[in-house]
Amino acid sequence: MMTIHQLHKPGAAAALPDHADLTIKIVENEDERFKAMLVRAIVYMHEQLCPYSEEFDLNDHAATQIVGLTATGEPVLTARLRYFNGFAKIERLAIRKEYRGLGYAHRLLSFLLDLGRTKGFSHFYLHAQARLRGFYEGYGFRPVGSAFSFSDHDYIEMELSEQPQLVSPSMHIGSTPMVLNRPENSTQLLGPLEHGAFRSAKRIAATERSRG
Ligand SMILES: CC(C)(COP(=O)(O)OP(=O)(O)OC[C@H]1O[C@@H](n2cnc3c(N)ncnc32)[C@H](O)[C@@H]1OP(=O)(O)O)[C@@H](O)C(=O)NCCC(=O)NCCS
């Protein structure tokens, strides 16, 4: 299933037991949503002193929320992805201080890009804190527009344009119709409506048999 990434940094797990088996996934329920929002609050409100009104907004209901959890369910990281005409926007990337320097930001960004690609996006956009420009450039992002500030931090607009032909979305018009009905967290697997379709097919076959 594409929503699960396993820890890749050798040695980190041995030194910090609860860091083992980090799972990065789409938020699926209220508990995971709560954990994602807590990480955001800890990092932005507590650490970066941003007011609540600037960190949480209506867009939280329109976004795909991401959470990273240890094997014991401890919340580690979060981000959200929003979709526009022709591009996906990466937002609210945050990792709790005690889990930094372990490469989790690389895993989180890769997860977000893979998620967008699966949905057919080859164009990504974000507002990067200026100090992180090099991190995003490592993934092919380029600065666009001019620098600006909000919530007491300096930002630059950055975008990543990939060759559309290199992105082969599993979900597109023209794919098997039921593929587009699949839940966002398991687009590679048969969804409930596909199982439902098998059930309908069996019922139709049984009815036809009983008719004779
Ligand atoms: C930004 C953040 C997600 C990075 O987390 P992390 O655990 O340090 O990230 P990683 O260990 O995976 O390192 C990823 C890269 O981030 C960059 N990076 C991390 N902290 C940095 C800093 N303070 N200054 C410059 N670059 C930094 C490095 O380029 C690093 O690349 P490397 O592994 O090749 O050296 C984390 O510091 C955080 O949550 N900060 C507060 C919230 C925030 O600023 N979010 C970003 C908004 S654009």
The ligand as an SDF file (V2000), in Angstrom:
LIG
                    3D

 48 50  0  0  0  0  0  0  0  0999 V2000
   11.9820   21.8410    8.4890 C   0  0  0  0  0  0  0  0  0  0  0  0
   11.8840   20.5390    9.2310 C   0  0  0  0  0  0  0  0  0  0  0  0
   10.6180   19.8130    8.7750 C   0  0  0  0  0  0  0  0  0  0  0  0
   13.1160   19.6920    8.9040 C   0  0  0  0  0  0  0  0  0  0  0  0
   13.0840   18.5380    9.6940 O   0  0  0  0  0  0  0  0  0  0  0  0
   14.4030   17.6220    9.9050 P   0  0  0  0  0  0  0  0  0  0  0  0
   14.0340   16.4410   10.7050 O   0  0  0  0  0  0  0  0  0  0  0  0
   15.5110   18.4780   10.3980 O   0  0  0  0  0  0  0  0  0  0  0  0
   14.7180   17.1920    8.4340 O   0  0  0  0  0  0  0  0  0  0  0  0
   15.7360   16.1050    7.8990 P   0  0  0  0  0  0  0  0  0  0  0  0
   16.5770   15.5360    8.9740 O   0  0  0  0  0  0  0  0  0  0  0  0
   14.9710   15.1330    7.0690 O   0  0  0  0  0  0  0  0  0  0  0  0
   16.6370   16.9990    6.9730 O   0  0  0  0  0  0  0  0  0  0  0  0
   16.1450   17.4110    5.7370 C   0  0  0  0  0  0  0  0  0  0  0  0
   16.8940   18.5920    5.2130 C   0  0  0  0  0  0  0  0  0  0  0  0
   16.3690   19.7520    5.8290 O   0  0  0  0  0  0  0  0  0  0  0  0
   17.3470   20.7790    5.7730 C   0  0  0  0  0  0  0  0  0  0  0  0
   17.3180   21.4490    7.0460 N   0  0  0  0  0  0  0  0  0  0  0  0
   16.7960   21.0030    8.2100 C   0  0  0  0  0  0  0  0  0  0  0  0
   16.8740   21.9560    9.1550 N   0  0  0  0  0  0  0  0  0  0  0  0
   17.4690   23.0180    8.5770 C   0  0  0  0  0  0  0  0  0  0  0  0
   17.8110   24.3190    9.0190 C   0  0  0  0  0  0  0  0  0  0  0  0
   17.5660   24.7030   10.2660 N   0  0  0  0  0  0  0  0  0  0  0  0
   18.3810   25.1580    8.1400 N   0  0  0  0  0  0  0  0  0  0  0  0
   18.6270   24.7760    6.8780 C   0  0  0  0  0  0  0  0  0  0  0  0
   18.3070   23.5620    6.3910 N   0  0  0  0  0  0  0  0  0  0  0  0
   17.7490   22.7030    7.2340 C   0  0  0  0  0  0  0  0  0  0  0  0
   18.6390   20.1410    5.4060 C   0  0  0  0  0  0  0  0  0  0  0  0
   18.8600   20.5160    4.0440 O   0  0  0  0  0  0  0  0  0  0  0  0
   18.3830   18.6430    5.4490 C   0  0  0  0  0  0  0  0  0  0  0  0
   19.0150   18.0440    4.3750 O   0  0  0  0  0  0  0  0  0  0  0  0
   20.2630   17.0160    4.5780 P   0  0  0  0  0  0  0  0  0  0  0  0
   19.6870   15.8060    5.2210 O   0  0  0  0  0  0  0  0  0  0  0  0
   20.6830   16.7640    3.1960 O   0  0  0  0  0  0  0  0  0  0  0  0
   21.2450   17.7390    5.4300 O   0  0  0  0  0  0  0  0  0  0  0  0
   11.8300   20.7670   10.7720 C   0  0  0  0  0  0  0  0  0  0  0  0
   12.9830   21.4710   11.1570 O   0  0  0  0  0  0  0  0  0  0  0  0
   10.6100   21.5400   11.2350 C   0  0  0  0  0  0  0  0  0  0  0  0
    9.5520   20.9720   11.4470 O   0  0  0  0  0  0  0  0  0  0  0  0
   10.7640   22.8730   11.4220 N   0  0  0  0  0  0  0  0  0  0  0  0
    9.7100   23.7110   11.9360 C   0  0  0  0  0  0  0  0  0  0  0  0
    8.5820   23.9080   10.9330 C   0  0  0  0  0  0  0  0  0  0  0  0
    9.0670   24.4520    9.6180 C   0  0  0  0  0  0  0  0  0  0  0  0
    9.8950   25.3380    9.5750 O   0  0  0  0  0  0  0  0  0  0  0  0
    8.5260   23.8710    8.5330 N   0  0  0  0  0  0  0  0  0  0  0  0
    8.9260   24.1860    7.1860 C   0  0  0  0  0  0  0  0  0  0  0  0
    8.0830   25.2110    6.5690 C   0  0  0  0  0  0  0  0  0  0  0  0
    8.5880   25.5080    4.9050 S   0  0  0  0  0  0  0  0  0  0  0  0
  1  2  1  0
  2  3  1  0
  2  4  1  0
  2 36  1  0
  4  5  1  0
  5  6  1  0
  6  7  2  0
  6  8  1  0
  6  9  1  0
  9 10  1  0
 10 11  2  0
 10 12  1  0
 10 13  1  0
 13 14  1  0
 14 15  1  0
 15 16  1  0
 15 30  1  0
 16 17  1  0
 17 18  1  0
 17 28  1  0
 18 19  1  0
 18 27  1  0
 19 20  2  0
 20 21  1  0
 21 22  1  0
 21 27  2  0
 22 23  1  0
 22 24  2  0
 24 25  1  0
 25 26  2  0
 26 27  1  0
 28 29  1  0
 28 30  1  0
 30 31  1  0
 31 32  1  0
 32 33  2  0
 32 34  1  0
 32 35  1  0
 36 37  1  0
 36 38  1  0
 38 39  2  0
 38 40  1  0
 40 41  1  0
 41 42  1  0
 42 43  1  0
 43 44  2  0
 43 45  1  0
 45 46  1  0
 46 47  1  0
 47 48  1  0
M  END
$$$$
